[in-house]
Structures are given as C-alpha cells and as structure tokens.
Amino acid sequence: MIKIRVDQLLEAQGRTFYWLAKETGISHTTLWRFKKGKALGINFETLEKMCQVLGCQPGDLLTFINGTQSRKNRSAKKQAIVRVGQLTAGRTSRS
C-alpha cells in the first residue's frame, strides 16, 4: 500500500491544508482523501504541484507499506476493538 504523507509534511512546515489547497489549486476534498488514505491514486500533475509548493521530492510525500505490515496493522486494530468490546460488555453485565 502506498500512503501519501502530506499531513506530516504540512505539520513539519507549520502549514495547513487550507494553505496547500490555496497554493496548489487542489481541492480540499482531494487533500482530505490523501490525509485519510481514501485516495485511490494520484495524478502526476497533482503530485508535481504538491512537490513544488512544499519544496520536496515525490519520495518525501509517498511512503510504501508492504502488504504484510498493512495486514498486521489491520489485525492489531481488530484485536484491540474486540478487547474494548469485551471490556465494555464485562462492565455492562456487572451493572
């Protein structure tokens, strides 16, 4: 899985998504999708605009998470949700 790290770069530079949208002409919706990992892809023109405005290279914006790590993260999240659910259920039954 490839993730776009625009939020980390903006934070490091003390910038906001509003600023980036204004400077690049990229919509807030598109930037939000990048931040939330909901984007299905990225256009090279969009990537180029972001790199120019942020003063970075594409590798600074993109990070690769191999499938094994991604599956492990999802599995860990599911296990945590189950544990919270079990704890909550235990508290409810005691009440």
BALOBA-1460 file (C-alpha; in Angstrom, 3 decimals):
// residues 95
<rec num="1" residu="m" x="0.000" y="0.000" z="0.000"/>
<rec num="2" residu="i" x="1.278" y="3.471" z="-0.842"/>
<rec num="3" residu="k" x="0.335" y="6.276" z="1.536"/>
<rec num="4" residu="i" x="0.569" y="9.990" z="0.928"/>
<rec num="5" residu="r" x="2.238" y="11.764" z="3.850"/>
<rec num="6" residu="v" x="1.043" y="15.277" z="3.083"/>
<rec num="7" residu="d" x="-0.203" y="15.898" z="6.620"/>
<rec num="8" residu="q" x="3.214" y="15.142" z="8.134"/>
<rec num="9" residu="l" x="4.966" y="17.487" z="5.691"/>
<rec num="10" residu="l" x="2.480" y="20.272" z="6.318"/>
<rec num="11" residu="e" x="2.826" y="19.879" z="10.076"/>
<rec num="12" residu="a" x="6.629" y="19.956" z="9.838"/>
<rec num="13" residu="q" x="6.426" y="23.200" z="7.858"/>
<rec num="14" residu="g" x="3.759" y="24.751" z="10.077"/>
<rec num="15" residu="r" x="1.319" y="24.873" z="7.167"/>
<rec num="16" residu="t" x="-2.342" y="23.909" z="6.847"/>
<rec num="17" residu="f" x="-4.421" y="22.007" z="4.306"/>
<rec num="18" residu="y" x="-6.209" y="25.283" z="3.577"/>
<rec num="19" residu="w" x="-2.881" y="26.883" z="2.663"/>
<rec num="20" residu="l" x="-1.895" y="23.943" z="0.439"/>
<rec num="21" residu="a" x="-5.250" y="23.967" z="-1.337"/>
<rec num="22" residu="k" x="-4.928" y="27.699" z="-1.984"/>
<rec num="23" residu="e" x="-1.319" y="27.488" z="-3.204"/>
<rec num="24" residu="t" x="-1.801" y="24.442" z="-5.454"/>
<rec num="25" residu="g" x="-5.397" y="24.766" z="-6.583"/>
<rec num="26" residu="i" x="-6.017" y="21.222" z="-5.328"/>
<rec num="27" residu="s" x="-9.459" y="20.870" z="-3.768"/>
<rec num="28" residu="h" x="-9.937" y="20.420" z="-0.032"/>
<rec num="29" residu="t" x="-11.792" y="17.172" z="-0.797"/>
<rec num="30" residu="t" x="-8.807" y="15.732" z="-2.645"/>
<rec num="31" residu="l" x="-6.417" y="16.723" z="0.137"/>
<rec num="32" residu="w" x="-8.768" y="15.220" z="2.731"/>
<rec num="33" residu="r" x="-8.788" y="11.930" z="0.793"/>
<rec num="34" residu="f" x="-4.987" y="11.913" z="0.839"/>
<rec num="35" residu="k" x="-4.934" y="12.582" z="4.585"/>
<rec num="36" residu="k" x="-7.465" y="9.852" z="5.369"/>
<rec num="37" residu="g" x="-5.936" y="7.309" z="2.988"/>
<rec num="38" residu="k" x="-9.096" y="7.272" z="0.875"/>
<rec num="39" residu="a" x="-7.464" y="8.317" z="-2.409"/>
<rec num="40" residu="l" x="-7.362" y="5.554" z="-4.996"/>
<rec num="41" residu="g" x="-4.468" y="7.154" z="-6.843"/>
<rec num="42" residu="i" x="-2.674" y="10.404" z="-7.544"/>
<rec num="43" residu="n" x="-2.240" y="12.253" z="-10.804"/>
<rec num="44" residu="f" x="1.362" y="13.173" z="-11.662"/>
<rec num="45" residu="e" x="0.295" y="16.789" z="-12.167"/>
<rec num="46" residu="t" x="-1.159" y="16.854" z="-8.646"/>
<rec num="47" residu="l" x="1.978" y="15.252" z="-7.231"/>
<rec num="48" residu="e" x="4.154" y="17.771" z="-9.075"/>
<rec num="49" residu="k" x="2.138" y="20.741" z="-7.746"/>
<rec num="50" residu="m" x="2.391" y="19.466" z="-4.197"/>
<rec num="51" residu="c" x="6.150" y="18.902" z="-4.516"/>
<rec num="52" residu="q" x="6.718" y="22.368" z="-5.977"/>
<rec num="53" residu="v" x="4.726" y="24.150" z="-3.288"/>
<rec num="54" residu="l" x="6.088" y="22.072" z="-0.400"/>
<rec num="55" residu="g" x="9.662" y="22.153" z="-1.732"/>
<rec num="56" residu="c" x="10.036" y="18.395" z="-1.594"/>
<rec num="57" residu="q" x="10.587" y="15.295" z="-3.728"/>
<rec num="58" residu="p" x="7.885" y="12.700" z="-4.535"/>
<rec num="59" residu="g" x="9.619" y="10.274" z="-2.163"/>
<rec num="60" residu="d" x="9.052" y="12.748" z="0.669"/>
<rec num="61" residu="l" x="5.302" y="12.627" z="0.024"/>
<rec num="62" residu="l" x="4.893" y="8.931" z="-0.696"/>
<rec num="63" residu="t" x="5.648" y="6.004" z="1.561"/>
<rec num="64" residu="f" x="5.300" y="2.303" z="0.825"/>
<rec num="65" residu="i" x="3.837" y="-0.050" z="3.399"/>
<rec num="66" residu="n" x="4.146" y="-3.636" z="2.274"/>
<rec num="67" residu="g" x="1.065" y="-5.837" z="2.367"/>
<rec num="68" residu="t" x="2.287" y="-7.855" z="5.345"/>
<rec num="69" residu="q" x="2.662" y="-4.762" z="7.539"/>
<rec num="70" residu="s" x="-0.712" y="-3.453" z="6.402"/>
<rec num="71" residu="r" x="-2.436" y="-6.756" z="7.248"/>
<rec num="72" residu="k" x="-0.682" y="-6.875" z="10.639"/>
<rec num="73" residu="n" x="-1.846" y="-3.339" z="11.429"/>
<rec num="74" residu="r" x="-5.447" y="-4.166" z="10.482"/>
<rec num="75" residu="s" x="-5.311" y="-7.360" z="12.545"/>
<rec num="76" residu="a" x="-3.948" y="-5.489" z="15.576"/>
<rec num="77" residu="k" x="-6.688" y="-2.853" z="15.254"/>
<rec num="78" residu="k" x="-9.379" y="-5.540" z="15.041"/>
<rec num="79" residu="q" x="-7.976" y="-7.284" z="18.109"/>
<rec num="80" residu="a" x="-7.955" y="-4.006" z="20.042"/>
<rec num="81" residu="i" x="-11.577" y="-3.345" z="19.072"/>
<rec num="82" residu="v" x="-12.563" y="-6.839" z="20.208"/>
<rec num="83" residu="r" x="-10.772" y="-6.320" z="23.545"/>
<rec num="84" residu="v" x="-12.505" y="-2.992" z="24.115"/>
<rec num="85" residu="g" x="-15.822" y="-4.621" z="23.240"/>
<rec num="86" residu="q" x="-15.154" y="-7.440" z="25.697"/>
<rec num="87" residu="l" x="-14.209" y="-4.997" z="28.445"/>
<rec num="88" residu="t" x="-17.288" y="-2.912" z="27.769"/>
<rec num="89" residu="a" x="-19.512" y="-5.997" z="27.748"/>
<rec num="90" residu="g" x="-17.978" y="-7.110" z="31.039"/>
<rec num="91" residu="r" x="-18.742" y="-3.769" z="32.657"/>
<rec num="92" residu="t" x="-22.285" y="-3.766" z="31.327"/>
<rec num="93" residu="s" x="-23.043" y="-7.236" z="32.690"/>
<rec num="94" residu="r" x="-21.760" y="-6.287" z="36.155"/>
<rec num="95" residu="s" x="-24.002" y="-3.233" z="36.394"/>
